[in-house]
Amino acid sequence: MSDLLSRAKELEDYGIDIRRRIHKKPEIGFDLPETVKLVREELKSIGFEPAACRTAGITALAGKPGKTFLLRADMDALPMKEETGLPFASENGFMHACGHDMHTSALLLAARILKEREGELKGTVKLMFQPCEEGVGGALDMVNAGVLECPSVDGAMALHVLHEKSGSVGYSRGTACASSDIFTITVKGKGGHGAAPHLCVDPIHIAVHIHLALQALNSREVNPDEMLVCSICQINGGTATNVFPETAVLKGTIRTMNGKVRSFARERLVQIAEQTAGTFRGEAEVKFLHEGVPPMENNRDLLDASIGYIDVLLGEGTCKELPRMTGSEDFSIISQMVPSVLYWVGTGSEEEGYPYGVHDPRVTFNEESLHKMAAIYANTAICWLKDHS
C-alpha cells in the first residue's frame, strides 16, 4: 500500500501540471472541447484507448475480464469570474470553483498508476470522465449512453474536494447528499399601467404569494423528521416602475433525502403554484430542468470495505464520518443503479491558509492533496477487485 502512495507522490508534478492546465481553461456544462481533448490525449499517452460517451463524456478500461469497478471524475466548471490571483487563474469568465479540475487530474494520475499495475488487476477498472455535473444532466447522459454496461459495472466510487484539513477523508452513511430538482415557475398575468391595478392581473403580486405559500411545504406538509428544502433563489418581473408586466418568473430548487418526499414535494409545488395563481386570476406554468437527481446513497458494504482500504493506505483513522449534506451530487444517479460510494477529500482548511469554500470566486485548493486523491482512486479499485475476484 505504501508503495502505491509513494508512486502517486512521485507522479505528483504530473497531476499538478494537468490540474493547472485544466484550471486555466475552464469550460462549462456539456461544452468542454478543450478539456475533453486534453483528457483523451493524456489517456492515449498513458496507453489507454479512450472512448466517447454521448455528449462529452469519456471512458477508458484497464485490466482484464471479471468484476468491473468504476471510478468517476467530473470535468465541468462554473459560470463565474475567478478572483484568486493565481498565476494559472482562468481568464475566460468561467472558473473551476468546485474543484472538478482536481477530480479530473487526480483520476488521470490514478490512470497512470493503474496502467502501470494493470497486470495486478483482478478484473476491470472503468474510468468515467463526466461533463455537466454543475448544470445537472451529465451523469444521466452517460448512463443513458450505456456507461454502466459493456462491461457491466459492479461497484463505483467518486471523490469530491472539501473545505477541510488537507488529506482528510470524510463520508456519510446511508443517504449522503440530497436530491436536487431545479424548477422554473412562469406566472402569467395581464399587463397594464401601475396606476390602474384593477384593470390588470399583477404577476409580481402572484409570484410573491406563491413564494410565501411554498414555505408551507416543509413547515406544514412534511414530517418534521424529514429534510426538505424548497428555495426560491431568483425572481424576475417587470422593466419599468409604473407598468405591470405580463409575466413574472421564479426559479429555485427542491432538496430532500427521501425519494417519496421528493415526489410529494414536486407534485405539491405544481399544485400550489397553479392554484395560488388561479386565486388571483392568473396562471402559473411549472417546468423542471431535466429529471433532476435523486439522493446520493452510499452502499453499506462498499463503504465499510473502502474505509478499510483508505485507512490502510493513508493511516488508521483517516476516514471520519460527516453529517449528511443538503447539497447534491449527480453521481447519485449511479448510486441508485449499482453499489456506490462518495468520499469527501480535504483540500485545505482555514487554519491551513485556505479560507474560502467551494463556489467562492476566491477559493483555492492545496495541491498536496491531489496525489492522495489519486492514490485513493487507484488503491480502492485494486483492492475491491482483489476482494471480489
NUDOSE-97354 format. One record per residue (C-alpha): residue number from 1; residue in three letters; x, y, z. Coordinates in steps of 0.02 Angstrom, whole numbers, always signed. Last residue first. Layout:
<rs>
<r nr="NUM" rest="Ala" u="X" v="Y" w="Z"/>
...
</rs>
This chain:
<rs>
<r nr="389" rest="Ser" u="-614" v="-594" w="-392"/>
<r nr="388" rest="His" u="-714" v="-489" w="-269"/>
<r nr="387" rest="Asp" u="-581" v="-448" w="-139"/>
<r nr="386" rest="Lys" u="-449" v="-420" w="-274"/>
<r nr="385" rest="Leu" u="-569" v="-308" w="-372"/>
<r nr="384" rest="Trp" u="-602" v="-206" w="-216"/>
<r nr="383" rest="Cys" u="-418" v="-189" w="-175"/>
<r nr="382" rest="Ile" u="-364" v="-129" w="-348"/>
<r nr="381" rest="Ala" u="-511" v="-10" w="-368"/>
<r nr="380" rest="Thr" u="-486" v="+64" w="-194"/>
<r nr="379" rest="Asn" u="-299" v="+83" w="-222"/>
<r nr="378" rest="Ala" u="-318" v="+178" w="-386"/>
<r nr="377" rest="Tyr" u="-446" v="+305" w="-328"/>
<r nr="376" rest="Ile" u="-371" v="+328" w="-155"/>
<r nr="375" rest="Ala" u="-198" v="+350" w="-230"/>
<r nr="374" rest="Ala" u="-261" v="+483" w="-350"/>
<r nr="373" rest="Met" u="-344" v="+577" w="-207"/>
<r nr="372" rest="Lys" u="-182" v="+566" w="-109"/>
<r nr="371" rest="His" u="-86" v="+635" w="-258"/>
<r nr="370" rest="Leu" u="-203" v="+784" w="-264"/>
<r nr="369" rest="Ser" u="-199" v="+830" w="-80"/>
<r nr="368" rest="Glu" u="-33" v="+922" w="-96"/>
<r nr="367" rest="Glu" u="-122" v="+1031" w="-224"/>
<r nr="366" rest="Asn" u="-199" v="+1131" w="-82"/>
<r nr="365" rest="Phe" u="-353" v="+1209" w="-161"/>
<r nr="364" rest="Thr" u="-401" v="+1390" w="-192"/>
<r nr="363" rest="Val" u="-569" v="+1479" w="-174"/>
<r nr="362" rest="Arg" u="-580" v="+1664" w="-215"/>
<r nr="361" rest="Pro" u="-731" v="+1656" w="-333"/>
<r nr="360" rest="Asp" u="-824" v="+1557" w="-199"/>
<r nr="359" rest="His" u="-915" v="+1403" w="-264"/>
<r nr="358" rest="Val" u="-811" v="+1292" w="-149"/>
<r nr="357" rest="Gly" u="-752" v="+1357" w="+18"/>
<r nr="356" rest="Tyr" u="-637" v="+1501" w="+58"/>
<r nr="355" rest="Pro" u="-512" v="+1523" w="+200"/>
<r nr="354" rest="Tyr" u="-371" v="+1411" w="+134"/>
<r nr="353" rest="Gly" u="-223" v="+1459" w="+243"/>
<r nr="352" rest="Glu" u="-201" v="+1297" w="+339"/>
<r nr="351" rest="Glu" u="-312" v="+1356" w="+480"/>
<r nr="350" rest="Glu" u="-448" v="+1396" w="+352"/>
<r nr="349" rest="Ser" u="-441" v="+1217" w="+292"/>
<r nr="348" rest="Gly" u="-365" v="+1145" w="+134"/>
<r nr="347" rest="Thr" u="-404" v="+1008" w="+9"/>
<r nr="346" rest="Gly" u="-498" v="+886" w="+119"/>
<r nr="345" rest="Val" u="-563" v="+735" w="+24"/>
<r nr="344" rest="Trp" u="-751" v="+698" w="+25"/>
<r nr="343" rest="Tyr" u="-797" v="+520" w="-18"/>
<r nr="342" rest="Leu" u="-941" v="+451" w="-122"/>
<r nr="341" rest="Val" u="-983" v="+266" w="-126"/>
<r nr="340" rest="Ser" u="-1078" v="+158" w="-247"/>
<r nr="339" rest="Pro" u="-1168" v="-9" w="-262"/>
<r nr="338" rest="Val" u="-1252" v="+0" w="-434"/>
<r nr="337" rest="Met" u="-1411" v="+82" w="-501"/>
<r nr="336" rest="Gln" u="-1466" v="+212" w="-372"/>
<r nr="335" rest="Ser" u="-1284" v="+258" w="-338"/>
<r nr="334" rest="Ile" u="-1263" v="+297" w="-523"/>
<r nr="333" rest="Ile" u="-1394" v="+432" w="-513"/>
<r nr="332" rest="Ser" u="-1315" v="+494" w="-352"/>
<r nr="331" rest="Phe" u="-1158" v="+537" w="-451"/>
<r nr="330" rest="Asp" u="-1268" v="+690" w="-482"/>
<r nr="329" rest="Glu" u="-1206" v="+769" w="-322"/>
<r nr="328" rest="Ser" u="-1325" v="+872" w="-215"/>
<r nr="327" rest="Gly" u="-1305" v="+992" w="-69"/>
<r nr="326" rest="Thr" u="-1401" v="+954" w="+90"/>
<r nr="325" rest="Met" u="-1251" v="+859" w="+157"/>
<r nr="324" rest="Arg" u="-1256" v="+712" w="+276"/>
<r nr="323" rest="Pro" u="-1157" v="+740" w="+435"/>
<r nr="322" rest="Leu" u="-978" v="+677" w="+422"/>
<r nr="321" rest="Glu" u="-898" v="+512" w="+472"/>
<r nr="320" rest="Lys" u="-709" v="+516" w="+476"/>
<r nr="319" rest="Cys" u="-586" v="+419" w="+368"/>
<r nr="318" rest="Thr" u="-403" v="+447" w="+412"/>
<r nr="317" rest="Gly" u="-423" v="+344" w="+572"/>
<r nr="316" rest="Glu" u="-283" v="+222" w="+533"/>
<r nr="315" rest="Gly" u="-162" v="+293" w="+406"/>
<r nr="314" rest="Leu" u="-164" v="+341" w="+223"/>
<r nr="313" rest="Leu" u="-168" v="+174" w="+132"/>
<r nr="312" rest="Val" u="-229" v="+62" w="+274"/>
<r nr="311" rest="Asp" u="-362" v="+190" w="+319"/>
<r nr="310" rest="Ile" u="-413" v="+206" w="+137"/>
<r nr="309" rest="Tyr" u="-436" v="+19" w="+108"/>
<r nr="308" rest="Gly" u="-531" v="-3" w="+271"/>
<r nr="307" rest="Ile" u="-648" v="+140" w="+231"/>
<r nr="306" rest="Ser" u="-669" v="+57" w="+60"/>
<r nr="305" rest="Ala" u="-734" v="-104" w="+136"/>
<r nr="304" rest="Asp" u="-859" v="-21" w="+252"/>
<r nr="303" rest="Leu" u="-922" v="+94" w="+114"/>
<r nr="302" rest="Leu" u="-939" v="-48" w="-11"/>
<r nr="301" rest="Asp" u="-1040" v="-149" w="+113"/>
<r nr="300" rest="Arg" u="-1152" v="-3" w="+165"/>
<r nr="299" rest="Asn" u="-1187" v="+68" w="-8"/>
<r nr="298" rest="Asn" u="-1183" v="+258" w="-1"/>
<r nr="297" rest="Glu" u="-1344" v="+328" w="-71"/>
<r nr="296" rest="Met" u="-1346" v="+500" w="-152"/>
<r nr="295" rest="Pro" u="-1524" v="+570" w="-158"/>
<r nr="294" rest="Pro" u="-1604" v="+578" w="-331"/>
<r nr="293" rest="Val" u="-1554" v="+699" w="-470"/>
<r nr="292" rest="Gly" u="-1666" v="+809" w="-576"/>
<r nr="291" rest="Glu" u="-1761" v="+741" w="-725"/>
<r nr="290" rest="His" u="-1705" v="+881" w="-839"/>
<r nr="289" rest="Leu" u="-1746" v="+1055" w="-776"/>
<r nr="288" rest="Phe" u="-1921" v="+1057" w="-702"/>
<r nr="287" rest="Lys" u="-2057" v="+1166" w="-778"/>
<r nr="286" rest="Val" u="-2203" v="+1247" w="-687"/>
<r nr="285" rest="Glu" u="-2333" v="+1355" w="-776"/>
<r nr="284" rest="Ala" u="-2434" v="+1478" w="-675"/>
<r nr="283" rest="Glu" u="-2596" v="+1567" w="-721"/>
<r nr="282" rest="Gly" u="-2680" v="+1724" w="-660"/>
<r nr="281" rest="Arg" u="-2847" v="+1772" w="-586"/>
<r nr="280" rest="Phe" u="-2779" v="+1795" w="-408"/>
<r nr="279" rest="Thr" u="-2840" v="+1628" w="-342"/>
<r nr="278" rest="Gly" u="-2785" v="+1547" w="-504"/>
<r nr="277" rest="Ala" u="-2605" v="+1595" w="-471"/>
<r nr="276" rest="Thr" u="-2615" v="+1514" w="-300"/>
<r nr="275" rest="Gln" u="-2691" v="+1357" w="-378"/>
<r nr="274" rest="Glu" u="-2557" v="+1338" w="-510"/>
<r nr="273" rest="Ala" u="-2409" v="+1371" w="-396"/>
<r nr="272" rest="Ile" u="-2476" v="+1266" w="-252"/>
<r nr="271" rest="Gln" u="-2519" v="+1119" w="-365"/>
<r nr="270" rest="Val" u="-2352" v="+1120" w="-455"/>
<r nr="269" rest="Leu" u="-2255" v="+1131" w="-292"/>
<r nr="268" rest="Arg" u="-2365" v="+995" w="-219"/>
<r nr="267" rest="Glu" u="-2315" v="+869" w="-352"/>
<r nr="266" rest="Arg" u="-2129" v="+905" w="-338"/>
<r nr="265" rest="Ala" u="-2139" v="+898" w="-148"/>
<r nr="264" rest="Phe" u="-2229" v="+730" w="-149"/>
<r nr="263" rest="Ser" u="-2103" v="+652" w="-268"/>
<r nr="262" rest="Arg" u="-1957" v="+714" w="-161"/>
<r nr="261" rest="Val" u="-2040" v="+656" w="-1"/>
<r nr="260" rest="Lys" u="-2056" v="+483" w="-76"/>
<r nr="259" rest="Gly" u="-1875" v="+482" w="-132"/>
<r nr="258" rest="Asn" u="-1807" v="+537" w="+37"/>
<r nr="257" rest="Met" u="-1658" v="+648" w="+73"/>
<r nr="256" rest="Thr" u="-1737" v="+806" w="+4"/>
<r nr="255" rest="Arg" u="-1692" v="+960" w="-98"/>
<r nr="254" rest="Ile" u="-1810" v="+1067" w="-203"/>
<r nr="253" rest="Thr" u="-1733" v="+1204" w="-307"/>
<r nr="252" rest="Gly" u="-1767" v="+1379" w="-368"/>
<r nr="251" rest="Lys" u="-1829" v="+1495" w="-504"/>
<r nr="250" rest="Leu" u="-1973" v="+1619" w="-504"/>
<r nr="249" rest="Val" u="-2030" v="+1711" w="-660"/>
<r nr="248" rest="Ala" u="-2150" v="+1856" w="-683"/>
<r nr="247" rest="Thr" u="-2262" v="+1886" w="-833"/>
<r nr="246" rest="Glu" u="-2368" v="+2017" w="-921"/>
<r nr="245" rest="Pro" u="-2280" v="+2160" w="-835"/>
<r nr="244" rest="Phe" u="-2367" v="+2294" w="-731"/>
<r nr="243" rest="Val" u="-2301" v="+2464" w="-784"/>
<r nr="242" rest="Asn" u="-2254" v="+2612" w="-674"/>
<r nr="241" rest="Thr" u="-2077" v="+2575" w="-617"/>
<r nr="240" rest="Ala" u="-2025" v="+2493" w="-781"/>
<r nr="239" rest="Thr" u="-1950" v="+2328" w="-838"/>
<r nr="238" rest="Gly" u="-2055" v="+2200" w="-747"/>
<r nr="237" rest="Gly" u="-2026" v="+2028" w="-673"/>
<r nr="236" rest="Asn" u="-1886" v="+1921" w="-607"/>
<r nr="235" rest="Ile" u="-1875" v="+1815" w="-450"/>
<r nr="234" rest="Gln" u="-1723" v="+1705" w="-414"/>
<r nr="233" rest="Cys" u="-1671" v="+1596" w="-268"/>
<r nr="232" rest="Ile" u="-1836" v="+1517" w="-219"/>
<r nr="231" rest="Ser" u="-1783" v="+1377" w="-102"/>
<r nr="230" rest="Cys" u="-1880" v="+1221" w="-56"/>
<r nr="229" rest="Val" u="-1783" v="+1123" w="+74"/>
<r nr="228" rest="Leu" u="-1848" v="+959" w="+143"/>
<r nr="227" rest="Met" u="-1766" v="+851" w="+275"/>
<r nr="226" rest="Glu" u="-1884" v="+727" w="+356"/>
<r nr="225" rest="Asp" u="-1910" v="+713" w="+544"/>
<r nr="224" rest="Pro" u="-2028" v="+863" w="+536"/>
<r nr="223" rest="Asn" u="-2149" v="+755" w="+435"/>
<r nr="222" rest="Val" u="-2196" v="+852" w="+279"/>
<r nr="221" rest="Glu" u="-2346" v="+962" w="+244"/>
<r nr="220" rest="Arg" u="-2343" v="+1103" w="+372"/>
<r nr="219" rest="Ser" u="-2169" v="+1181" w="+390"/>
<r nr="218" rest="Asn" u="-2083" v="+1096" w="+244"/>
<r nr="217" rest="Leu" u="-2211" v="+1131" w="+110"/>
<r nr="216" rest="Ala" u="-2285" v="+1281" w="+199"/>
<r nr="215" rest="Gln" u="-2145" v="+1391" w="+134"/>
<r nr="214" rest="Leu" u="-2218" v="+1364" w="-40"/>
<r nr="213" rest="Ala" u="-2362" v="+1480" w="+2"/>
<r nr="212" rest="Leu" u="-2245" v="+1627" w="+31"/>
<r nr="211" rest="His" u="-2161" v="+1610" w="-138"/>
<r nr="210" rest="Ile" u="-2327" v="+1582" w="-225"/>
<r nr="209" rest="His" u="-2394" v="+1740" w="-142"/>
<r nr="208" rest="Val" u="-2245" v="+1840" w="-203"/>
<r nr="207" rest="Ala" u="-2265" v="+1772" w="-379"/>
<r nr="206" rest="Ile" u="-2449" v="+1821" w="-381"/>
<r nr="205" rest="His" u="-2411" v="+2001" w="-334"/>
<r nr="204" rest="Ile" u="-2275" v="+2002" w="-467"/>
<r nr="203" rest="Pro" u="-2397" v="+1932" w="-595"/>
<r nr="202" rest="Asp" u="-2518" v="+2081" w="-571"/>
<r nr="201" rest="Val" u="-2680" v="+2048" w="-664"/>
<r nr="200" rest="Cys" u="-2730" v="+2216" w="-736"/>
<r nr="199" rest="Leu" u="-2880" v="+2333" w="-748"/>
<r nr="198" rest="His" u="-2897" v="+2346" w="-559"/>
<r nr="197" rest="Pro" u="-2712" v="+2391" w="-548"/>
<r nr="196" rest="Ala" u="-2741" v="+2559" w="-637"/>
<r nr="195" rest="Ala" u="-2598" v="+2674" w="-586"/>
<r nr="194" rest="Gly" u="-2469" v="+2541" w="-625"/>
<r nr="193" rest="His" u="-2522" v="+2542" w="-806"/>
<r nr="192" rest="Gly" u="-2552" v="+2374" w="-890"/>
<r nr="191" rest="Gly" u="-2502" v="+2193" w="-902"/>
<r nr="190" rest="Lys" u="-2614" v="+2044" w="-882"/>
<r nr="189" rest="Gly" u="-2549" v="+1893" w="-786"/>
<r nr="188" rest="Lys" u="-2443" v="+1741" w="-820"/>
<r nr="187" rest="Val" u="-2328" v="+1671" w="-687"/>
<r nr="186" rest="Thr" u="-2183" v="+1565" w="-751"/>
<r nr="185" rest="Ile" u="-2119" v="+1446" w="-618"/>
<r nr="184" rest="Thr" u="-1947" v="+1374" w="-656"/>
<r nr="183" rest="Phe" u="-1881" v="+1220" w="-568"/>
<r nr="182" rest="Ile" u="-1720" v="+1134" w="-518"/>
<r nr="181" rest="Asp" u="-1743" v="+967" w="-431"/>
<r nr="180" rest="Ser" u="-1598" v="+912" w="-322"/>
<r nr="179" rest="Ser" u="-1587" v="+759" w="-210"/>
<r nr="178" rest="Ala" u="-1490" v="+773" w="-50"/>
<r nr="177" rest="Cys" u="-1320" v="+701" w="-12"/>
<r nr="176" rest="Ala" u="-1253" v="+558" w="+95"/>
<r nr="175" rest="Thr" u="-1404" v="+446" w="+116"/>
<r nr="174" rest="Gly" u="-1338" v="+291" w="+202"/>
<r nr="173" rest="Arg" u="-1180" v="+329" w="+298"/>
<r nr="172" rest="Ser" u="-1084" v="+488" w="+269"/>
<r nr="171" rest="Tyr" u="-902" v="+503" w="+218"/>
<r nr="170" rest="Gly" u="-749" v="+607" w="+252"/>
<r nr="169" rest="Val" u="-565" v="+596" w="+207"/>
<r nr="168" rest="Ser" u="-429" v="+711" w="+272"/>
<r nr="167" rest="Gly" u="-285" v="+745" w="+154"/>
<r nr="166" rest="Ser" u="-283" v="+932" w="+180"/>
<r nr="165" rest="Lys" u="-389" v="+986" w="+327"/>
<r nr="164" rest="Glu" u="-565" v="+1034" w="+271"/>
<r nr="163" rest="His" u="-652" v="+1132" w="+134"/>
<r nr="162" rest="Leu" u="-698" v="+975" w="+37"/>
<r nr="161" rest="Val" u="-648" v="+906" w="-133"/>
<r nr="160" rest="His" u="-754" v="+769" w="-209"/>
<r nr="159" rest="Leu" u="-717" v="+586" w="-242"/>
<r nr="158" rest="Ala" u="-820" v="+458" w="-338"/>
<r nr="157" rest="Met" u="-834" v="+270" w="-325"/>
<r nr="156" rest="Ala" u="-925" v="+130" w="-415"/>
<r nr="155" rest="Gly" u="-965" v="-55" w="-399"/>
<r nr="154" rest="Asp" u="-1022" v="-197" w="-512"/>
<r nr="153" rest="Val" u="-1019" v="-109" w="-681"/>
<r nr="152" rest="Ser" u="-1072" v="-210" w="-833"/>
<r nr="151" rest="Pro" u="-937" v="-214" w="-965"/>
<r nr="150" rest="Cys" u="-1006" v="-162" w="-1085"/>
<r nr="149" rest="Glu" u="-1135" v="-76" w="-971"/>
<r nr="148" rest="Leu" u="-1137" v="+57" w="-836"/>
<r nr="147" rest="Val" u="-1081" v="+192" w="-960"/>
<r nr="146" rest="Gly" u="-1225" v="+143" w="-1075"/>
<r nr="145" rest="Ala" u="-1267" v="+305" w="-1165"/>
<r nr="144" rest="Asn" u="-1416" v="+332" w="-1049"/>
<r nr="143" rest="Val" u="-1295" v="+319" w="-903"/>
<r nr="142" rest="Met" u="-1181" v="+448" w="-987"/>
<r nr="141" rest="Asp" u="-1322" v="+574" w="-1008"/>
<r nr="140" rest="Leu" u="-1385" v="+538" w="-833"/>
<r nr="139" rest="Ala" u="-1214" v="+579" w="-762"/>
<r nr="138" rest="Gly" u="-1202" v="+741" w="-860"/>
<r nr="137" rest="Gly" u="-1378" v="+804" w="-828"/>
<r nr="136" rest="Val" u="-1356" v="+931" w="-691"/>
<r nr="135" rest="Gly" u="-1281" v="+1102" w="-731"/>
<r nr="134" rest="Glu" u="-1144" v="+1076" w="-604"/>
<r nr="133" rest="Glu" u="-1113" v="+895" w="-655"/>
<r nr="132" rest="Cys" u="-1107" v="+939" w="-838"/>
<r nr="131" rest="Pro" u="-971" v="+828" w="-910"/>
<r nr="130" rest="Gln" u="-908" v="+660" w="-843"/>
<r nr="129" rest="Phe" u="-742" v="+569" w="-853"/>
<r nr="128" rest="Met" u="-777" v="+387" w="-812"/>
<r nr="127" rest="Leu" u="-633" v="+264" w="-794"/>
<r nr="126" rest="Lys" u="-682" v="+81" w="-794"/>
<r nr="125" rest="Val" u="-570" v="-37" w="-694"/>
<r nr="124" rest="Thr" u="-584" v="-218" w="-747"/>
<r nr="123" rest="Gly" u="-544" v="-378" w="-653"/>
<r nr="122" rest="Lys" u="-411" v="-449" w="-539"/>
<r nr="121" rest="Leu" u="-291" v="-306" w="-577"/>
<r nr="120" rest="Glu" u="-108" v="-348" w="-544"/>
<r nr="119" rest="Gly" u="-57" v="-348" w="-728"/>
<r nr="118" rest="Glu" u="-127" v="-173" w="-746"/>
<r nr="117" rest="Arg" u="-7" v="-105" w="-618"/>
<r nr="116" rest="Glu" u="+75" v="+27" w="-728"/>
<r nr="115" rest="Lys" u="-93" v="+60" w="-812"/>
<r nr="114" rest="Leu" u="-174" v="+80" w="-641"/>
<r nr="113" rest="Ile" u="-40" v="+204" w="-585"/>
<r nr="112" rest="Arg" u="-60" v="+308" w="-743"/>
<r nr="111" rest="Ala" u="-249" v="+304" w="-726"/>
<r nr="110" rest="Ala" u="-234" v="+365" w="-547"/>
<r nr="109" rest="Leu" u="-144" v="+520" w="-612"/>
<r nr="108" rest="Leu" u="-285" v="+543" w="-737"/>
<r nr="107" rest="Leu" u="-411" v="+521" w="-596"/>
<r nr="106" rest="Ala" u="-323" v="+651" w="-490"/>
<r nr="105" rest="Ser" u="-318" v="+772" w="-638"/>
<r nr="104" rest="Thr" u="-505" v="+755" w="-664"/>
<r nr="103" rest="His" u="-552" v="+774" w="-481"/>
<r nr="102" rest="Met" u="-436" v="+922" w="-451"/>
<r nr="101" rest="Asp" u="-504" v="+1011" w="-606"/>
<r nr="100" rest="His" u="-677" v="+973" w="-536"/>
<r nr="99" rest="Gly" u="-631" v="+1076" w="-384"/>
<r nr="98" rest="Cys" u="-792" v="+1172" w="-361"/>
<r nr="97" rest="Ala" u="-725" v="+1343" w="-409"/>
<r nr="96" rest="His" u="-657" v="+1285" w="-576"/>
<r nr="95" rest="Met" u="-695" v="+1455" w="-650"/>
<r nr="94" rest="Phe" u="-778" v="+1537" w="-801"/>
<r nr="93" rest="Gly" u="-754" v="+1716" w="-861"/>
<r nr="92" rest="Asn" u="-618" v="+1673" w="-987"/>
<r nr="91" rest="Glu" u="-462" v="+1724" w="-892"/>
<r nr="90" rest="Ser" u="-443" v="+1574" w="-777"/>
<r nr="89" rest="Ala" u="-303" v="+1581" w="-650"/>
<r nr="88" rest="Phe" u="-136" v="+1498" w="-684"/>
<r nr="87" rest="Pro" u="-31" v="+1631" w="-596"/>
<r nr="86" rest="Leu" u="-162" v="+1632" w="-456"/>
<r nr="85" rest="Gly" u="-248" v="+1798" w="-423"/>
<r nr="84" rest="Thr" u="-393" v="+1707" w="-343"/>
<r nr="83" rest="Glu" u="-538" v="+1812" w="-410"/>
<r nr="82" rest="Glu" u="-611" v="+1696" w="-542"/>
<r nr="81" rest="Lys" u="-766" v="+1750" w="-637"/>
<r nr="80" rest="Met" u="-916" v="+1635" w="-627"/>
<r nr="79" rest="Pro" u="-1002" v="+1513" w="-745"/>
<r nr="78" rest="Leu" u="-943" v="+1357" w="-652"/>
<r nr="77" rest="Ala" u="-827" v="+1219" w="-711"/>
<r nr="76" rest="Asp" u="-850" v="+1049" w="-792"/>
<r nr="75" rest="Met" u="-741" v="+893" w="-784"/>
<r nr="74" rest="Asp" u="-821" v="+767" w="-665"/>
<r nr="73" rest="Ala" u="-723" v="+616" w="-604"/>
<r nr="72" rest="Arg" u="-786" v="+437" w="-589"/>
<r nr="71" rest="Leu" u="-702" v="+273" w="-547"/>
<r nr="70" rest="Leu" u="-798" v="+116" w="-597"/>
<r nr="69" rest="Phe" u="-761" v="-60" w="-535"/>
<r nr="68" rest="Thr" u="-792" v="-208" w="-651"/>
<r nr="67" rest="Lys" u="-792" v="-391" w="-599"/>
<r nr="66" rest="Gly" u="-702" v="-505" w="-719"/>
<r nr="65" rest="Pro" u="-623" v="-479" w="-889"/>
<r nr="64" rest="Lys" u="-450" v="-398" w="-886"/>
<r nr="63" rest="Gly" u="-370" v="-236" w="-826"/>
<r nr="62" rest="Ala" u="-394" v="-57" w="-881"/>
<r nr="61" rest="Leu" u="-539" v="+24" w="-972"/>
<r nr="60" rest="Ala" u="-573" v="+201" w="-1035"/>
<r nr="59" rest="Thr" u="-725" v="+314" w="-1037"/>
<r nr="58" rest="Ile" u="-754" v="+492" w="-1095"/>
<r nr="57" rest="Gly" u="-910" v="+600" w="-1084"/>
<r nr="56" rest="Ala" u="-949" v="+749" w="-1194"/>
<r nr="55" rest="Thr" u="-1118" v="+716" w="-1275"/>
<r nr="54" rest="Arg" u="-1131" v="+526" w="-1282"/>
<r nr="53" rest="Cys" u="-984" v="+426" w="-1215"/>
<r nr="52" rest="Ala" u="-827" v="+445" w="-1318"/>
<r nr="51" rest="Ala" u="-699" v="+306" w="-1300"/>
<r nr="50" rest="Pro" u="-522" v="+316" w="-1233"/>
<r nr="49" rest="Glu" u="-397" v="+182" w="-1286"/>
<r nr="48" rest="Phe" u="-272" v="+185" w="-1143"/>
<r nr="47" rest="Gly" u="-83" v="+183" w="-1155"/>
<r nr="46" rest="Ile" u="-31" v="+329" w="-1046"/>
<r nr="45" rest="Ser" u="-14" v="+442" w="-1197"/>
<r nr="44" rest="Lys" u="-188" v="+392" w="-1253"/>
<r nr="43" rest="Leu" u="-262" v="+439" w="-1084"/>
<r nr="42" rest="Glu" u="-172" v="+606" w="-1090"/>
<r nr="41" rest="Glu" u="-237" v="+644" w="-1264"/>
<r nr="40" rest="Arg" u="-416" v="+600" w="-1217"/>
<r nr="39" rest="Val" u="-410" v="+706" w="-1060"/>
<r nr="38" rest="Leu" u="-338" v="+857" w="-1153"/>
<r nr="37" rest="Lys" u="-463" v="+845" w="-1295"/>
<r nr="36" rest="Val" u="-609" v="+829" w="-1174"/>
<r nr="35" rest="Thr" u="-549" v="+983" w="-1080"/>
<r nr="34" rest="Glu" u="-529" v="+1083" w="-1240"/>
<r nr="33" rest="Pro" u="-699" v="+1035" w="-1311"/>
<r nr="32" rest="Leu" u="-799" v="+1050" w="-1148"/>
<r nr="31" rest="Asp" u="-971" v="+1117" w="-1196"/>
<r nr="30" rest="Phe" u="-1078" v="+993" w="-1098"/>
<r nr="29" rest="Gly" u="-1093" v="+1109" w="-949"/>
<r nr="28" rest="Ile" u="-949" v="+1229" w="-925"/>
<r nr="27" rest="Glu" u="-770" v="+1254" w="-980"/>
<r nr="26" rest="Pro" u="-617" v="+1304" w="-881"/>
<r nr="25" rest="Lys" u="-455" v="+1349" w="-972"/>
<r nr="24" rest="Lys" u="-328" v="+1394" w="-837"/>
<r nr="23" rest="His" u="-393" v="+1261" w="-718"/>
<r nr="22" rest="Ile" u="-371" v="+1122" w="-846"/>
<r nr="21" rest="Arg" u="-189" v="+1168" w="-874"/>
<r nr="20" rest="Arg" u="-164" v="+1190" w="-688"/>
<r nr="19" rest="Arg" u="-235" v="+1018" w="-648"/>
<r nr="18" rest="Ile" u="-131" v="+933" w="-782"/>
<r nr="17" rest="Asp" u="+28" v="+1012" w="-713"/>
<r nr="16" rest="Ile" u="-21" v="+964" w="-535"/>
<r nr="15" rest="Gly" u="-51" v="+784" w="-585"/>
<r nr="14" rest="Tyr" u="+116" v="+768" w="-673"/>
<r nr="13" rest="Asp" u="+205" v="+852" w="-527"/>
<r nr="12" rest="Glu" u="+127" v="+725" w="-409"/>
<r nr="11" rest="Leu" u="+191" v="+572" w="-503"/>
<r nr="10" rest="Glu" u="+319" v="+530" w="-368"/>
<r nr="9" rest="Lys" u="+184" v="+557" w="-236"/>
<r nr="8" rest="Ala" u="+70" v="+434" w="-325"/>
<r nr="7" rest="Arg" u="+214" v="+310" w="-327"/>
<r nr="6" rest="Ser" u="+239" v="+332" w="-141"/>
<r nr="5" rest="Leu" u="+54" v="+302" w="-111"/>
<r nr="4" rest="Leu" u="+63" v="+142" w="-214"/>
<r nr="3" rest="Asp" u="+220" v="+84" w="-124"/>
<r nr="2" rest="Ser" u="+139" v="+121" w="+44"/>
<r nr="1" rest="Met" u="+0" v="+0" w="+0"/>
</rs>
